[in-house]
């Protein structure tokens, strides 16, 4: 767990992922990277563009869901792929949580970017956030 940003856990038919971080922000950043790694080879995505993303959630689980959903929508609506994620802050706001991030990547190019697996949706099923040995762990399932 110490050296890994994320790992794929065993699951029938869908992608079950655990992402790690020293901070919750880092764990959320690595969750974004893991989701795009399901879709393509993130090593082939150059940081040619920068987008700012802000999402809110009633709790940290909803915030994780809304963060991943916002990233997936950027791909689905604008064909943007990302390989670098900087969740700058997660803070409490109006009884809920606010996430502010910047993400870097480029527009999908079928001649350059490998298409691995289509992610249909981010699910709440088995979504979990925990802290073990001083590290944050976020787990989530992507519907493929």
C-alpha positions as CSV (number, residue, x, y, z in Angstrom):
1,X,0.0,0.0,0.0
2,X,2.9,2.4,0.7
3,X,4.2,2.7,-2.8
4,X,1.0,2.2,-4.8
5,X,-1.3,4.9,-5.9
6,X,-4.1,2.5,-6.5
7,X,-4.9,-1.2,-7.2
8,X,-7.6,-3.2,-8.8
9,X,-9.4,-5.5,-6.5
10,X,-11.2,-8.7,-7.5
11,X,-14.8,-8.2,-8.7
12,X,-17.0,-10.0,-11.1
13,X,-17.7,-8.0,-14.2
14,X,-17.0,-4.5,-12.9
15,X,-13.8,-2.6,-11.9
16,X,-13.4,-2.5,-8.1
17,X,-10.6,-0.1,-7.1
18,X,-8.8,1.0,-4.0
19,X,-6.9,4.3,-4.3
20,X,-4.4,5.5,-1.6
21,X,-3.1,8.7,-0.3
22,X,-1.3,10.4,2.6
23,X,-4.2,12.9,2.5
24,X,-7.8,12.6,1.4
25,X,-7.0,14.9,-1.5
26,X,-4.2,12.6,-2.7
27,X,-6.4,9.5,-2.4
28,X,-9.1,11.3,-4.5
29,X,-6.5,12.3,-7.0
30,X,-5.3,8.7,-7.3
31,X,-9.0,7.6,-7.7
32,X,-9.3,9.8,-10.7
33,X,-6.1,8.3,-12.2
34,X,-7.3,4.8,-11.6
35,X,-10.6,5.5,-13.4
36,X,-8.8,6.7,-16.5
37,X,-6.4,3.8,-16.3
38,X,-9.5,1.5,-16.7
39,X,-10.4,3.4,-19.8
40,X,-6.9,3.9,-21.5
41,X,-3.2,3.8,-20.9
42,X,-2.7,7.0,-18.9
43,X,1.0,7.1,-19.7
44,X,0.1,8.1,-23.3
45,X,-1.9,11.1,-22.2
46,X,0.1,14.3,-22.4
47,X,-0.7,17.3,-20.1
48,X,-1.7,19.6,-23.0
49,X,-4.8,21.1,-21.4
50,X,-5.8,22.1,-17.9
51,X,-9.3,22.1,-16.5
52,X,-10.5,23.2,-13.1
53,X,-13.2,21.0,-11.5
54,X,-15.3,21.9,-8.4
55,X,-17.9,19.5,-7.0
56,X,-19.9,19.3,-3.8
57,X,-21.3,16.4,-1.9
58,X,-23.4,16.0,1.2
59,X,-20.8,13.8,2.7
60,X,-17.3,12.4,1.7
61,X,-18.9,9.4,-0.1
62,X,-21.1,11.6,-2.2
63,X,-18.1,13.9,-2.8
64,X,-16.1,10.9,-4.1
65,X,-19.0,9.8,-6.3
66,X,-19.5,13.4,-7.7
67,X,-15.8,13.8,-8.3
68,X,-15.5,10.7,-10.4
69,X,-18.8,11.4,-12.1
70,X,-17.6,14.9,-13.1
71,X,-14.4,13.4,-14.6
72,X,-16.4,10.8,-16.5
73,X,-18.7,13.4,-17.9
74,X,-15.7,15.5,-19.1
75,X,-14.7,12.4,-21.2
76,X,-18.2,11.6,-22.4
77,X,-19.2,15.2,-23.3
78,X,-15.9,16.7,-24.3
79,X,-13.7,13.6,-25.1
80,X,-11.1,14.7,-22.6
81,X,-8.7,12.2,-21.1
82,X,-6.7,13.1,-18.0
83,X,-3.4,11.7,-16.6
84,X,-2.6,14.1,-13.8
85,X,-4.9,15.0,-11.0
86,X,-4.4,17.6,-8.3
87,X,-7.2,17.8,-5.8
88,X,-6.1,21.0,-4.2
89,X,-8.6,21.0,-1.3
90,X,-11.5,19.2,0.3
91,X,-13.3,21.3,2.8
92,X,-16.5,21.5,4.7
93,X,-19.1,23.9,3.2
94,X,-22.7,24.5,4.2
95,X,-23.1,21.2,6.0
96,X,-21.5,19.3,3.2
97,X,-18.2,19.1,1.4
98,X,-16.5,21.0,-1.5
99,X,-13.7,19.7,-3.6
100,X,-11.5,21.9,-5.8
101,X,-9.1,20.4,-8.3
102,X,-7.1,20.9,-11.4
103,X,-6.7,18.1,-13.9
104,X,-4.3,17.8,-16.9
105,X,-4.6,15.9,-20.1
106,X,-5.6,16.1,-23.7
107,X,-8.5,15.4,-26.1
108,X,-9.0,11.8,-27.1
109,X,-7.3,10.7,-30.3
110,X,-8.1,7.2,-31.5
111,X,-4.8,7.0,-33.3
112,X,-2.8,7.7,-30.1
113,X,-4.9,6.6,-27.2
114,X,-5.7,3.0,-26.5
115,X,-9.3,2.2,-25.8
116,X,-9.4,-0.4,-23.0
117,X,-12.8,-0.6,-21.3
118,X,-15.8,1.7,-21.4
119,X,-16.9,3.0,-18.0
120,X,-20.7,3.3,-18.0
121,X,-21.1,4.7,-14.6
122,X,-19.7,5.4,-11.1
123,X,-21.7,3.5,-8.5
124,X,-22.3,4.0,-4.8
125,X,-22.2,0.2,-4.3
126,X,-19.4,-0.7,-1.8
127,X,-18.0,2.9,-2.0
128,X,-16.0,3.4,1.1
129,X,-13.5,5.8,2.6
130,X,-11.2,4.7,5.5
131,X,-8.0,5.5,7.2
132,X,-5.5,2.8,8.0
133,X,-2.0,3.3,9.4
134,X,-2.2,7.0,8.7
135,X,-3.1,6.5,5.0
136,X,-6.4,7.2,3.4
137,X,-8.1,4.5,1.3
138,X,-11.0,5.1,-1.0
139,X,-12.8,2.2,-2.6
140,X,-15.3,2.3,-5.4
141,X,-16.8,0.3,-8.2
142,X,-17.1,1.4,-11.8
143,X,-19.9,-0.1,-13.9
144,X,-18.3,-1.4,-17.1
